[in-house]
Each structure stands twice: as structure tokens, then as C-alpha cells.
Amino acid sequence: MNTASYFYVFQGVLRREFSRFFQQKARLISSLVRPLLWLIVFASGFRSALGLAIIPPYHSYISYPVYITPGLVGIIILFNSMQNSLSMVYDREMGSMKVLMTSPVPRAFLLISKLLTSAFISLVQVWAFLIIAYFCGIELPLKGFVILTPAVLLGSMMLGAIGLLLSSMIKQLENFAGVMNFVIFPLFFLSSALYPLWKMKESSEIVYYICLFNPFTYIVELIRFSLYSTMNFEALAITLFGTLGFLSLAIFSYQTKGSNAKARQS
């Protein structure tokens, strides 16, 4: 297969996933309503309860609603990545995934195409959320909106790779939906999405160290620094290597299961 054939396959996967996304109106609305509720309702409550009206993460003082905005961007890509993995389990049960995997295109390319498509969908959701947040009074540097794009794509790839790895291990749709809750909420709450790490350390050192080992923490920090046109090289390196590691495991898992299925058929 030549380059044009690979591009044609990627374009087909991209169009299929975007068509599915825009047909699911509830998914589109919930992806915007969920972080907006956190932004409007919970921000005021946490600010008054925890005394976090002012937080100094980078040599400047910002309000708590502005501080948690990168964390809410993270939860958008987290939910979307897991929902995309859920659709993989659904496609496998319905048989469409089997048809896709039996195509002459390498399985690794198909999985990477699915991840890239999910990342682009996350980017659309993030841009829509930030535009709405701007009209809600959340002022962020305009330059950061551009620099944010590669950070969101990379973070989405990493979370999508984790979801792919989980989807390769779970056979039934009902089981995956339950596992998602045990993955999403610990990743989100045990990170720097809602509270700064120094505040976590003040309350509990155990929770602080759990946050340090949480890969979602570094995705949030990469997004946070990107919004302010700076670079957190530690977060970038961990997110990049985490993406490569989880993606390699997911590809290996899908290829192993495919080889076992062929062996059983023969």
C-alpha cells in the first residue's frame, strides 16, 4: 500500500468518527455542560471553602476559576478518550471492529488513526468550551489558545492509549462501562486539576505522592502552562513517553488477541 492508500484509510476513519460524534447530540452537549457546571458551581464553593481565591502557580496571581480551567480542559479530553474506547468495545461486539481489523492496513495504523481522530474530536470540544468560558468571564491569553492545541492533542493521545489498552482487556460492554468509573474519577480527583499540588501536600503527603504518580497530573500541567504560553518540560516529557508506552502496550495487546483469534479459527 502506498501513502495515498494510508491517507484514504485515515480519512475514512476520521469521517466516520466525526459523523458519529455530531449525530450524538447528547454527547456533544454533555461534553460542554459537565465542565461548565464545575466551572460555575463548584469553583465558587471550593474557593470559599478552601480559601483559594488567589493561587500563585507561575509568578502571577490568578483567580481560582481561572486556575481550574486547564483541569476542566483535561476532564473534557479524559471523558472523550474513554468514550472513544467504549465505542471500540461496542464496535467489537457488533462486528464492525472485526471487519476493520481484517483490512490489509496494519493494525497499528488503524489504532493510531482511531487515537488521532479521538484527539481531533477532543480539540473541537476544548475550543468550544474555552469560547463559552470566555463569555462567562474567564479571561485567558489569546496566544495560549494556539499553543494549547498540540498539548491537547498529545494529552488526548495518551488518555486514548490508556483507554485502548483497557478496551483490549475487557470483552463485554457492561464491564467496560463499570471500569471506566474506576479509572476516570481517580485520575481526575487525584491530580492537580482542582487543587494545586502544594495544597495537596499540606493536607496529605500520601495523596500528594499519588498525584505525582498520576499521569493525568502531567497532562493538566502541560495544558496549564501551554495556556500561559510557557512550557513545562517535565510534564511534556512524561506525557510524551507515557503516550508511547501506553500506545505500544495497546498495539501489542490488540495484535496478540488478533493472532490468538486466527489460531483458534485455523
C-alpha positions as CSV (number, residue, x, y, z in Angstrom):
1,M,0.0,0.0,0.0
2,N,1.2,3.5,-0.9
3,T,0.9,6.8,1.0
4,A,-2.3,7.7,-0.7
5,S,-3.9,4.5,0.4
6,Y,-3.0,5.1,4.0
7,F,-4.3,8.6,3.8
8,Y,-7.6,7.3,2.3
9,V,-8.0,4.9,5.2
10,F,-7.3,7.6,7.8
11,Q,-9.7,9.9,6.1
12,G,-12.4,7.2,6.2
13,V,-11.8,6.6,10.0
14,L,-11.8,10.4,10.6
15,R,-15.1,11.0,8.7
16,R,-16.8,8.0,10.4
17,E,-15.9,9.1,13.9
18,F,-16.8,12.8,13.3
19,S,-20.1,11.7,11.8
20,R,-20.9,9.6,14.8
21,F,-19.9,12.4,17.2
22,F,-22.1,15.0,15.6
23,Q,-25.0,12.6,15.4
24,Q,-24.8,12.0,19.1
25,K,-26.2,15.4,20.2
26,A,-26.3,14.3,23.9
27,R,-22.6,13.5,23.9
28,L,-21.8,16.9,22.4
29,I,-24.0,18.8,24.9
30,S,-22.8,16.8,27.9
31,S,-19.1,17.4,26.9
32,L,-19.8,21.2,27.3
33,V,-22.3,21.2,30.2
34,R,-20.2,19.0,32.5
35,P,-17.1,21.3,32.7
36,L,-19.2,24.4,32.8
37,L,-21.0,23.1,35.9
38,W,-17.7,22.5,37.5
39,L,-16.5,26.0,36.5
40,I,-19.6,27.9,37.6
41,V,-20.9,25.9,40.5
42,F,-18.0,24.1,42.1
43,A,-15.4,26.9,41.6
44,S,-17.3,29.3,43.9
45,G,-17.9,26.6,46.5
46,F,-14.3,25.4,46.6
47,R,-13.0,28.9,46.6
48,S,-15.0,29.9,49.7
49,A,-14.4,26.6,51.5
50,L,-10.7,26.2,50.8
51,G,-9.6,29.8,50.8
52,L,-8.2,29.5,47.3
53,A,-9.4,32.9,45.9
54,I,-5.8,33.6,44.8
55,I,-3.3,30.9,43.7
56,P,0.3,31.7,42.5
57,P,1.3,29.0,40.1
58,Y,3.6,31.0,37.8
59,H,4.9,34.3,39.2
60,S,1.4,35.9,38.9
61,Y,-1.8,35.8,40.8
62,I,-4.9,34.3,39.2
63,S,-8.4,33.5,40.4
64,Y,-9.5,30.0,41.3
65,P,-12.0,29.7,38.4
66,V,-9.1,30.6,36.0
67,Y,-6.8,28.1,37.8
68,I,-9.2,25.1,37.4
69,T,-9.9,25.9,33.7
70,P,-7.0,23.7,32.5
71,G,-8.2,20.9,34.7
72,L,-11.6,21.2,33.1
73,V,-10.0,21.0,29.7
74,G,-8.4,17.9,30.9
75,I,-11.6,16.3,32.0
76,I,-13.1,17.0,28.6
77,I,-10.4,15.0,26.9
78,L,-10.5,12.4,29.6
79,F,-14.2,11.7,29.1
80,N,-13.9,11.8,25.4
81,S,-11.0,9.4,25.3
82,M,-12.8,6.9,27.5
83,Q,-16.0,7.2,25.5
84,N,-14.0,6.6,22.3
85,S,-12.6,3.4,23.9
86,L,-16.1,2.4,24.9
87,S,-17.1,2.7,21.2
88,M,-14.3,0.3,20.4
89,V,-15.8,-2.3,22.7
90,Y,-19.2,-1.6,21.2
91,D,-17.9,-2.0,17.6
92,R,-16.2,-5.2,18.6
93,E,-19.5,-6.6,19.9
94,M,-21.4,-5.5,16.8
95,G,-18.8,-7.0,14.5
96,S,-17.8,-3.7,12.7
97,M,-14.4,-3.7,14.5
98,K,-13.7,-7.2,13.2
99,V,-14.3,-6.0,9.6
100,L,-12.0,-3.0,10.2
101,M,-9.2,-5.1,11.7
102,T,-9.2,-7.7,8.8
103,S,-8.4,-5.0,6.3
104,P,-5.0,-5.1,4.6
105,V,-3.9,-2.0,6.6
106,P,-1.6,-2.7,9.5
107,R,-3.5,-2.9,12.8
108,A,-1.1,-0.4,14.4
109,F,-2.0,2.2,11.8
110,L,-5.7,1.7,12.4
111,L,-5.4,2.1,16.2
112,I,-3.3,5.2,15.8
113,S,-5.8,6.6,13.3
114,K,-8.6,6.0,15.9
115,L,-6.5,7.8,18.5
116,L,-5.8,10.8,16.3
117,T,-9.4,11.0,15.4
118,S,-10.4,11.0,19.1
119,A,-7.8,13.7,19.7
120,F,-9.2,15.9,17.0
121,I,-12.7,15.5,18.4
122,S,-11.4,16.4,21.9
123,L,-9.8,19.5,20.4
124,V,-13.2,20.6,18.9
125,Q,-14.8,20.2,22.3
126,V,-12.0,22.0,24.1
127,W,-12.2,25.0,21.8
128,A,-16.0,25.2,22.2
129,F,-15.6,25.1,26.0
130,L,-13.0,27.8,26.1
131,I,-15.1,30.1,23.9
132,I,-18.1,29.6,26.2
133,A,-15.8,30.1,29.3
134,Y,-14.5,33.4,27.8
135,F,-18.1,34.7,27.7
136,C,-18.5,33.6,31.3
137,G,-15.7,35.9,32.3
138,I,-12.7,33.5,32.2
139,E,-10.0,35.6,30.5
140,L,-7.0,33.7,29.2
141,P,-4.1,34.9,27.0
142,L,-5.2,34.6,23.3
143,K,-1.7,33.3,22.4
144,G,-2.2,30.4,24.8
145,F,-5.2,29.2,22.7
146,V,-2.8,28.4,19.8
147,I,-0.1,26.8,21.9
148,L,-2.7,24.8,23.7
149,T,-3.6,22.8,20.6
150,P,-0.5,20.4,20.5
151,A,-0.8,20.0,24.3
152,V,-4.4,18.9,23.9
153,L,-3.6,16.5,21.0
154,L,-0.8,14.9,22.9
155,G,-2.8,14.6,26.1
156,S,-5.7,13.1,24.2
157,M,-3.4,10.6,22.6
158,M,-2.1,9.4,25.9
159,L,-5.5,9.1,27.5
160,G,-6.8,7.4,24.4
161,A,-3.9,4.9,24.5
162,I,-4.9,4.1,28.1
163,G,-8.5,3.6,27.0
164,L,-7.4,1.4,24.1
165,L,-5.3,-0.8,26.5
166,L,-8.3,-1.2,28.8
167,S,-10.7,-2.0,25.9
168,S,-8.3,-4.7,24.7
169,M,-8.6,-6.5,28.1
170,I,-12.4,-6.2,28.5
171,K,-14.8,-8.3,26.4
172,Q,-18.2,-7.1,27.4
173,L,-19.6,-3.5,27.1
174,E,-21.2,-3.6,30.5
175,N,-17.9,-4.4,32.2
176,F,-16.0,-1.6,30.4
177,A,-18.6,1.0,31.5
178,G,-18.1,0.0,35.1
179,V,-14.3,0.0,34.8
180,M,-14.4,3.5,33.3
181,N,-15.8,4.9,36.5
182,F,-12.9,3.4,38.5
183,V,-10.5,5.0,36.0
184,I,-11.9,8.4,35.3
185,F,-12.7,9.7,38.8
186,P,-9.4,8.6,40.5
187,L,-7.4,10.1,37.6
188,F,-9.3,13.3,37.8
189,F,-9.6,13.8,41.6
190,L,-6.1,12.6,42.4
191,S,-4.4,15.2,40.2
192,S,-3.7,18.9,40.1
193,A,-6.9,19.5,38.1
194,L,-8.9,21.0,41.0
195,Y,-6.2,21.9,43.6
196,P,-2.5,22.9,43.4
197,L,-0.1,20.2,44.4
198,W,1.3,22.3,47.3
199,K,-2.2,22.4,48.7
200,M,-2.5,18.6,48.4
201,K,0.9,18.2,50.3
202,E,-0.4,20.4,53.1
203,S,-3.5,18.2,53.6
204,S,-1.9,14.7,53.0
205,E,1.5,13.7,51.8
206,I,0.2,10.3,50.7
207,V,-2.4,11.9,48.4
208,Y,0.4,14.3,47.2
209,Y,2.6,11.4,46.1
210,I,-0.3,9.6,44.5
211,C,-0.9,12.8,42.5
212,L,2.8,12.8,41.5
213,F,2.5,9.3,40.1
214,N,-0.8,10.1,38.3
215,P,-0.2,10.6,34.5
216,F,-3.2,12.8,34.3
217,T,-1.5,15.4,36.6
218,Y,1.2,16.0,33.9
219,I,-1.4,16.3,31.2
220,V,-3.2,19.0,33.2
221,E,0.1,20.8,34.0
222,L,1.1,20.7,30.3
223,I,-2.2,22.2,29.4
224,R,-2.0,24.8,32.2
225,F,1.5,26.0,31.2
226,S,0.5,26.0,27.5
227,L,-2.4,28.3,28.1
228,Y,0.0,30.8,29.5
229,S,2.5,30.5,26.6
230,T,5.1,28.7,28.7
231,M,6.5,25.2,28.6
232,N,6.7,22.6,31.4
233,F,9.4,20.3,30.0
234,E,8.9,17.7,32.8
235,A,5.2,17.4,32.0
236,L,5.9,17.3,28.3
237,A,8.5,14.5,28.6
238,I,6.3,12.4,30.9
239,T,3.2,12.8,28.7
240,L,5.2,12.0,25.6
241,F,6.9,8.9,27.0
242,G,3.6,7.9,28.6
243,T,1.9,8.1,25.2
244,L,4.5,6.0,23.5
245,G,4.4,3.4,26.4
246,F,0.7,3.0,26.6
247,L,0.3,3.0,22.8
248,S,2.9,0.3,22.5
249,L,1.1,-1.8,25.1
250,A,-2.3,-1.3,23.4
251,I,-1.0,-2.2,20.0
252,F,0.8,-5.3,21.4
253,S,-2.4,-6.3,23.2
254,Y,-4.6,-6.0,20.1
255,Q,-2.1,-7.8,17.9
256,T,-1.8,-10.6,20.4
257,K,-5.5,-11.1,20.6
258,G,-5.8,-11.0,16.8
259,S,-3.1,-13.7,16.5
260,N,-4.9,-15.8,19.0
261,A,-8.2,-15.4,17.2
262,K,-6.6,-16.5,13.9
263,A,-5.0,-19.5,15.6
264,R,-8.4,-20.6,17.0
265,Q,-10.0,-20.3,13.6
266,S,-7.3,-22.4,12.0
